[in-house]
Amino acid sequence: MANKGNNKLKDLIKEYGIKDMNDAHDFVKMLTAETIQTALDAELDEELGYSKYDYKNKKTKNSRNGYSSKSVQSSNGELELKIPRDRDEDFEPQLVKKHQTDISTIEDKVIFLYSQGVSTRDIQKTMQEMYGIDVDDSRASKITDKLLPL
């Protein structure tokens, strides 16, 4: 089992050309930003009630309206995120809230999600720990479905 994990790690190192600690640092930043970005997109999917290209299930007049760029500080340095927007301007992201500029505590949660295999239960637990809110199975499932391919 440990050998299988080592092989995956070696494959990642080779695939991303990680040669030194700076490369590893950049990889962790990229992984963190990608995970947060995916979770933000999943939050908007839940808010609107349908996924990006699933117009058949659209039951609202509200829709996506691009992204806003946002620079945030993490424990690994500055990250550039694209915060999704909706036309009615009702969407309030929970993972990276409006006017929030420091996401260093979120990074720990991202690492936790990966280490736990990102199950629905883990998403629910993490959302409860991070925000103090209960996330229903549907929302947690949608976030999990978006994160698993990563």
Order of alpha helices (4+ residues) and beta strands (2+ residues): alpha-alpha-beta-beta-alpha-alpha-alpha
